[in-house]
């Protein structure tokens, strides 16, 4: 699997556990990044050499990989790197992500960096921070913060698609992310995510009393046909959606809510949120999936007030990417990172601990 094939995998929102921003993108859509009409007097020239002359900020290797992945078209047909351009040819470069007219600019946004070396950077993302620019969020993202972090290091250009995000989590989910600082690191980490050899564990507070101490949820994840801003669960043997497996383990029961650890076997969009709702245990205060309503408990005014206070303490879905493990792309060393519950989720757990049924 080459780098561009990996980039397709890594930019597919269905490979991300949480990614609200891309739910209204069409799947498998390509976007035009460059269009060049060959001059009438142009002599025959290999397309990779031709594009180097016309795209001075793009390396020959990247152009060749784009051609090998079918992303370079001549007169609407994919061409090989050895194709020789002719006068009036229309050369187009199509990629699997939108072309942003404005580069990701540095913004001084605080980042909780838990580890960094020449190859990778591990970030403990705060809730409320969008990971990357998207619809309605072109500024103030984690990538803008990383551009600021790298602003005095010309070696790291966050606009270079060969480095950067390997996976993503949703704006209102907190926790650990790894970012690649080299093309080699992105390829290695991408292969680990693709081969499901990484370790990812989440803590979530869900509605309801889970009787079993542990369980396994298997069901395809696909867009909800009734609400495309949600994901829904379909039978594993269906041709709808993509295969997904979540393992959960009960950490603490509160009567009307349960704290669980979720271990991802796959990583699909909203996998934990959709799977837990599917088994009747929607994430607490998950507005998109109805968890911001009182789904379990009593009808007393005191209980209603208690829940409203809980919503105020943790005004987002109670989901935290607690553990992240992978093999270091250069050293081959097993690396494991753990992030404690953020203040809002811990305060929420404390309130439930003090609640008397």
N, C-alpha and C positions, 0 to 999 in steps of 0.2 A: 504494500500500500504506500503510494507516494504522498508527498506533502499536500498537494492540492486535493487528493482524494480524502485525506484526513481533514482538510479544512472544510470539505463538504460535510463530513461527519460531525465535525465540531460545531459547525454553524447551523446544523439541523436542530430546531427547537425541541424536537421529540427526543433528543439525547440529553436534555437538561431537565432536572427534577422540577425546577420552578423557573418560568420565564414568561411572565404575563405580557411583556412588551411585544412578543412576536406571535401572539395568538391570532392576530388578524392578518398575518402574512399567508399567502398561498403557498402550499407545500410544493417543493421541487421547482420553484420559480427561479429563473435566471434574470439578471439585471445587466443592462448595458453599462459598461464602465468607460469604454473608449470606442470611437468610430472614426476611421480614417479612410478617405477616398484617395486612391493612388493617383498621383499626377499624370497627365497625358504623356509627358516625356520620360517617365520612369523606366529605367532598364530593368530587365529581369533580376530579381534579388530574392534570396531566401527570406521568408517572412520573419524569422526570428531576428535576422540582421536588420531587416527593414524596420521592425518595431523598436529595436534598440536605438536607432537613429531618431525615431519619432517620439519615444517615451524615455527621455534621458534619465528619469529617476527610477526606472525599473530595470533590474538586472536581467542578463540573458538567461540565467537559470530559471528565474521566475517565469519568463516568457515561454521557455521551452516546456516547463511543467504545465503551464496553462494550455499549451497546444496538446500535450500528451493527454490531458484530462478532457479534451474536447471543448475547451472554453474559447478558442480562437476560431472565428468563422470568416469565410470569404464568400461574399455573395450568398449569405445565409446557410452555408454548408461548412461543417467542421473541417479543418485542414490540418495537416501535419506540419511540424516545424520546418521540414525541408521544402514545403511548397514555395514556389517562386512567384512573387507578386507581378501583376501585369497592369498596364495603364487602365484606369477606371475601375479597378477592383475596389469593392467596399469591404474593408477589414474591420471586424468588430471583435471586441473582447467582452465576453459575457461571464459574469461571476455569480455565485449563489447568494450574494448579499447585496443590499442596495448600495449604490454609489453616493457617498456623502460629499456634497459640494464643499462643505466646510470641514477641514481636518479637525481631529480631536485636539482641542487647545488645552494647555495646562491651566488648572484651577486649583487654588490652595484649599483643598478639602482634607480634613483630618483622616488619616488611615491608621488602623491598628495593625501594624506589620509584626507578625510573630516570628518570621524567619526570612532571611534573604541571603543569597550568595550570587555568584556570577551567572547561574543558570535558571534559578527559580526565585519566586517571591510568594510567600504564603500570607494571606490577609484574613483577618477576622473581621468580616464585614458587619457593620452596624445595620440594624433594621432601618428602613426608610431610604437607604442609599441604592439608587438604580445602578446596576452593574455596568451597562454600556448604553451609548446613545441609541434612541429608538423613538417611536411615535410619541410625541409630546414630551420627550425627555432628551433633548439634544445637548443640554448642558447639565452640570452638577452631578455627573456620574462617577463611578469608581474609575473608569478609564481616564476621565479628565483629571482625577486625583493622581493617577499613576503617571500621566503626562507631566504633571508638576513634579512628582517624585523623581522622574528621569530627566528633568529639564536641563540639568548640568552634565548629563551623560550622553553625548551624541551617539554613543554605541547603541543606545536603546531608544528606538522610535516607536511609540505606541501605535502610530498609524501604519506600521509595517505589518501586514497580515501574517507574516511568517512567525511573528512572536505574539504574545498576549494571552488572551483567555483560552483555557482548555475546557472549562465547564463554567456553568453559571448557576446562581440561585436568585430567587425572586427578590424584588425590591423590599418586601416586608418580611422576608425570612432573614434571620441573622446567621452568622457563622463562617466557617472556613472555606476559603477558595485558594487554589494554586494558579499562579500565572507564570507562563514560560517567558524567559528573557532571551532565549536563542531559538533558532529554527530547529536545531537538533533536540532541544528540550521539549519543544511543542510536539514534535513527531513522537518522541518516546512516551510522553505523558498521554498523548492522544491514543496511542496504541494500547496503553494500559487501561484507559477508560473504555475503549472499544472492546477490549478483550475481557472486561469486567474483573480485572485483577486489583483494582483500587479498593480501598476500604472506606465506606461512607456510612456514618451513623448519625441519626437525627434524634433529638428529643422533641416530643410533641405532647401538648395537653389536648385531649379529645373529649367530646361530650359523651356521657354515659358510663355505665359500669361494665367493664370488660371482665367477664367471668374467667376466661382461660388465661393462664399465665403467659402464654405465647401463642403465636399463630403465623400462618403463611397466607398471603393474599396473592392470587394469580389471576390476572385478567388483562386483556388488551386495553391500552390507553389510546383513545382517539377523541377527536373533537365532539362535543355534545351537539347533536343535530338540532336541538331546540335552543341552544345558547352557545354560540361559537366562542364566547369568552370563557367557557368552562371546558374541562376535559371530562369524559365519561368512560365507564368501564364496560367492555364488551367481552363475550365469551372467549376463552383462550384459543378455541379452534375456529373462531370466526376469521374472516378476512378483513375485518374492520379494525383499524388502529394498529398498534405495535405491542408486541409481547412485553409484559411487565410483571415483575415479582417483587413484593415487599414482605419482609419478615418483621414482626413486631413482638416486643417483650414488655410485659407490664412492669413498671418501676414502682408505682404507688397508686392506690385507689382512694378516691375522695367521696365515693357514694354516687354523686351525679356527674363526676368527671374522672378521667384516668390519665395518669402520666405514663407515656410509653416511650420506649426506644425503638426506632425504626431503622432497619438495616436494608440498604438498597442492593438488590441483586442486579437490577437494571436501572437506568436513569432516564425516565420519560418526563415530559412536561407535566407538572402538577401531580406526579405519581403518588406521593404520600397523601396529598389532599384528596385526590380522586379515589384512591384505594380505601382510605379510612372512611370516607363518606359512603362508599359502596357497601361496607359492612355495618353501616349504621352508627358510625362514631366520627362524625364531622369534627374537624379541628376547631378548637375553641376560638371564637372571635374571627373566624375566617369569613369575611364578608362575602366574598365571591361565591362560596359554597353554602351560604346560609348559616354559618356558625356564629354569626353576630346576633342571633335570636336565642331565646331561652328554649333549648331543645330537650332538656331533662331537668327534673326537680319539682318543686312545689309551686303553688299559685299564690303563696302569701306575699304580702307587700314587702316584708323584711327580706325574703329571698330574692325578690325582683330587684330590690335596692342593692343587695349584696352582689348580684350579677352585674348590675350597671357599674358598680364600683370596680369590679374585676375588669370590665371592658375599659374603664378609664386608666387603670393601672398598666394594662398591656393592650394598647389600642391597635392591635394587628393580630394576624393569625399566630397562634402560639407554636411556632416551629423554629428550631435552632439546629443548624448544621454543626454538631458537636465534635465529631471525630473525622479526620481525613488521613488516610494512609496511602502511600505509594512508594515505588522504588525510585531513588534519585536517578535522573537521566544520565548523569555523568559517572557517578561513583558506584552505582548499583546497590547502594545501601538502602535498607528498608527504613522509611521515615514515617513517623506517626505523630500527629498533632491533635491536641485536645483543647477545646475552648469551653470554659465554664459558661453556665447560663448567664445571659445578660441581665442587667438589673431589672428590666421590666418583667421578664419571664420569671425570675426568681421571686419578685414581689407578688406575682400572681400565684405562684405555688405556695408562698407563705400565707396568703389570704385563705386559700383552700385548706391548708393545714390547720388554720385557726377556726374554720367554719364548723359549727356543730349541727349535725343533722337533727 
